[in-house]
Amino acid sequence: MHSIKEIEALLSRLSGPYQAKLYLDLKKVDRALTKIESKDSIVVEAGAGLCLDLLFFVSNHNMHGVAVDLFKKALITAKSWAKELGIHNRMDFCIADALNQPFRDEQVDLVVSYSAIEHLPRKELAQEWINEMGRITRKGGTVVLTTSNKLWPTYALLRILDRVRAWKINELFFHPYEVKDMMEKARLCPTAFDGRGLYYYDVIIPRFPGVAYLHLAISKIINSLQDFSCFKVICGRIGFRATKR
């Protein structure tokens, strides 16, 4: 078994300890929504990237993980981390398109997608992505999806900065009801909602000594509000857990 701190240490090698801590704090929504059942023998992560949460889940449960992503470099790094954690024999790394996954219909117990659909080139592809997740999930199985929230207050500021070319928005943002509607169209029944990150991890990138620690302290204070359910709907990262009908 491995703790999330050990996963954070792996990410620190690429991003530094400051960004690693903030990023994995934001991704608490992934872990909160993902409930591993004893019957879940296979879990697939679509758009896995470094598959940080998948590494954590496979480390702590008797299950087999499959990471699906188009980017070979990220999967190579993830595979090396799986070897360090001693779980590489319970994981597969597949270079494939999440819109056309190499699985039969209703083959998988649990399918997850964490912080991935917002990186699609067009918003229209998000429905295809979710449809494919639903296709490979067995009836009664579980789908978990998290993404960027259009109701996040800072989103309005980013739109203004993007218009005046002071900041480039490199990701898509989705309204919570929009995500729920797409999941229902894929014959998925949402059963839980959660959110994390009132203060987004990379809006301000500290440039001076000491500022990083001040930034982290402010983030912790503001993010303490997200533990209240009324604030979850405006968090920067939101998601749903759903059951396949």
C-alpha positions in Angstrom: 0.0 0.0 0.0 1.2 3.5 -0.8 0.0 6.9 0.5 -1.0 9.9 -1.6 2.2 11.6 -0.2 4.3 9.0 -2.0 2.4 9.8 -5.3 3.0 13.5 -4.6 6.8 12.8 -4.2 6.8 11.3 -7.7 5.0 14.3 -9.2 7.4 16.6 -7.4 10.2 15.4 -9.7 8.5 17.0 -12.7 6.7 20.0 -11.2 8.4 20.8 -7.9 6.9 20.2 -4.5 4.8 23.4 -4.5 2.9 22.7 -7.7 2.6 18.9 -6.9 1.0 19.7 -3.5 -1.5 22.1 -5.0 -2.3 19.9 -7.9 -3.0 16.8 -5.9 -5.1 18.9 -3.4 -7.2 20.0 -6.4 -7.6 16.4 -7.5 -9.0 15.3 -4.1 -12.4 15.5 -6.0 -11.2 12.5 -8.1 -10.5 10.4 -5.0 -13.6 11.5 -3.2 -15.9 10.5 -6.1 -14.2 7.2 -6.8 -15.5 4.4 -4.6 -13.7 1.1 -5.2 -16.0 -1.9 -4.8 -14.8 -5.5 -4.2 -16.3 -6.5 -7.5 -14.3 -3.9 -9.4 -11.5 -6.1 -10.8 -10.6 -3.8 -13.8 -10.5 0.0 -13.8 -9.7 2.0 -17.0 -8.6 5.6 -17.0 -9.4 7.5 -20.2 -7.0 10.3 -21.0 -4.8 9.1 -18.2 -1.6 11.1 -18.7 0.6 10.4 -15.7 -2.4 8.5 -14.1 -1.5 9.7 -10.6 -4.8 8.7 -9.0 -4.9 5.4 -10.9 -1.4 4.6 -9.4 -2.8 5.4 -6.0 -6.0 3.2 -6.4 -4.1 0.2 -7.8 -1.5 0.5 -5.0 -4.3 0.2 -2.4 -6.8 -2.2 -3.9 -6.8 -5.7 -5.4 -7.5 -4.6 -8.9 -6.0 -4.2 -12.4 -5.5 -0.7 -13.9 -5.4 0.2 -17.5 -4.1 3.7 -18.5 -5.3 4.9 -21.9 -3.7 8.0 -23.5 -2.5 9.2 -26.8 0.8 10.6 -25.4 3.5 8.0 -25.2 5.9 10.1 -23.1 3.4 10.5 -20.3 2.6 6.8 -20.2 6.3 5.9 -20.2 6.8 8.1 -17.1 3.7 6.6 -15.5 5.0 3.1 -16.2 8.4 3.8 -14.6 6.5 5.1 -11.5 4.4 2.0 -11.4 7.6 -0.1 -11.3 9.0 2.0 -8.4 5.7 1.4 -6.5 5.9 -2.3 -7.3 2.5 -2.5 -9.0 3.6 -2.7 -12.7 2.4 -6.3 -12.9 -1.1 -5.1 -12.1 -1.2 -2.3 -14.7 -1.2 -1.9 -18.5 -0.4 1.3 -20.4 -2.2 1.6 -23.7 -1.5 4.2 -26.4 -5.0 4.8 -27.8 -7.6 7.4 -28.5 -10.1 7.8 -25.6 -12.8 8.4 -28.3 -12.2 4.9 -29.7 -11.0 2.7 -26.8 -9.7 -0.8 -27.5 -12.3 -2.6 -25.3 -15.4 -4.6 -26.0 -18.9 -3.3 -25.1 -19.6 -3.6 -21.4 -16.2 -5.1 -20.6 -15.0 -2.9 -17.7 -16.2 -2.6 -14.1 -15.0 1.0 -13.5 -14.1 3.7 -16.0 -12.7 7.0 -14.9 -11.6 10.3 -16.6 -9.9 12.8 -14.4 -9.2 16.4 -15.6 -9.0 15.3 -19.3 -12.1 16.3 -21.4 -11.2 20.0 -20.9 -8.1 19.4 -23.1 -10.1 18.3 -26.1 -9.7 20.5 -29.2 -13.5 21.0 -29.5 -16.3 20.9 -26.9 -18.5 18.8 -29.2 -16.1 15.9 -28.7 -16.9 15.7 -25.0 -20.1 13.9 -25.6 -18.3 11.3 -27.8 -15.7 10.8 -25.0 -18.4 10.2 -22.4 -20.4 7.9 -24.8 -17.3 5.8 -25.2 -16.8 5.6 -21.4 -20.4 4.4 -21.1 -20.0 1.9 -24.0 -17.2 -0.1 -22.3 -18.7 0.0 -18.8 -20.7 -3.1 -17.8 -24.4 -2.6 -16.7 -24.4 -1.7 -13.1 -20.7 -0.5 -13.4 -19.4 2.9 -12.5 -18.2 5.9 -14.4 -16.4 8.9 -12.7 -15.7 12.1 -14.6 -14.1 15.3 -13.4 -13.4 18.5 -15.4 -13.1 22.3 -15.3 -16.1 24.2 -13.9 -17.6 27.1 -15.9 -19.2 28.4 -12.7 -15.8 28.8 -11.0 -15.7 32.6 -10.2 -12.2 33.1 -11.6 -13.3 31.8 -15.0 -15.0 35.2 -15.7 -11.6 36.9 -15.1 -9.8 34.5 -17.3 -12.3 35.2 -20.1 -11.6 38.9 -19.8 -7.8 38.3 -19.8 -8.1 36.0 -22.8 -10.0 38.6 -24.8 -7.4 41.3 -24.1 -4.6 38.7 -24.9 -3.2 39.0 -21.4 -3.8 35.3 -20.6 -4.5 32.4 -23.0 -7.1 29.9 -21.9 -5.8 26.5 -22.9 -8.7 24.4 -21.7 -12.5 24.1 -22.0 -14.9 24.8 -19.1 -18.2 22.9 -18.5 -21.3 23.9 -16.6 -22.2 21.2 -14.0 -25.6 20.7 -15.5 -23.9 20.3 -18.9 -21.7 17.5 -17.6 -24.7 15.8 -16.0 -26.7 16.1 -19.2 -23.9 14.5 -21.3 -23.6 11.6 -18.8 -27.4 11.0 -19.0 -27.3 11.0 -22.8 -24.7 8.2 -22.5 -27.1 6.1 -20.5 -25.3 6.9 -17.3 -27.3 7.8 -14.1 -25.4 10.3 -11.9 -25.4 9.4 -8.3 -22.9 11.8 -6.7 -21.5 15.3 -7.3 -18.4 16.9 -5.8 -16.1 19.8 -6.3 -12.6 21.0 -5.2 -10.5 24.1 -5.6 -12.1 27.5 -5.1 -8.6 28.8 -5.8 -7.2 27.3 -9.0 -3.7 25.8 -8.7 -2.0 27.6 -11.6 -3.7 30.9 -12.0 -0.8 32.6 -10.3 2.6 31.1 -10.7 5.0 32.5 -8.0 8.1 34.1 -9.3 9.9 35.3 -6.2 11.3 33.6 -3.0 8.7 33.3 -0.3 5.7 34.2 -2.5 5.1 30.5 -3.1 4.6 29.9 0.6 2.3 32.9 0.9 0.3 31.7 -2.1 -0.1 28.2 -0.5 -1.2 29.7 2.8 -3.9 31.9 1.1 -5.0 28.9 -1.0 -5.5 26.8 2.1 -7.6 29.6 3.8 -9.8 30.1 0.8 -10.1 26.4 0.0 -11.3 25.7 3.5 -14.7 27.0 2.2 -15.0 24.1 -0.3 -15.7 21.7 2.6 -19.2 23.3 2.8 -21.5 21.7 0.2 -23.0 25.0 -0.9 -19.5 26.0 -2.3 -18.8 22.8 -4.2 -20.8 23.9 -7.2 -18.5 26.9 -7.8 -15.2 25.0 -7.3 -12.6 25.0 -10.1 -12.8 21.3 -10.5 -16.1 19.5 -10.4 -17.2 15.9 -11.2 -19.9 13.2 -11.1 -20.0 9.6 -10.2 -22.6 7.6 -12.3 -24.0 4.1 -12.7 -24.4 2.4 -16.1 -28.1 1.7 -16.7 
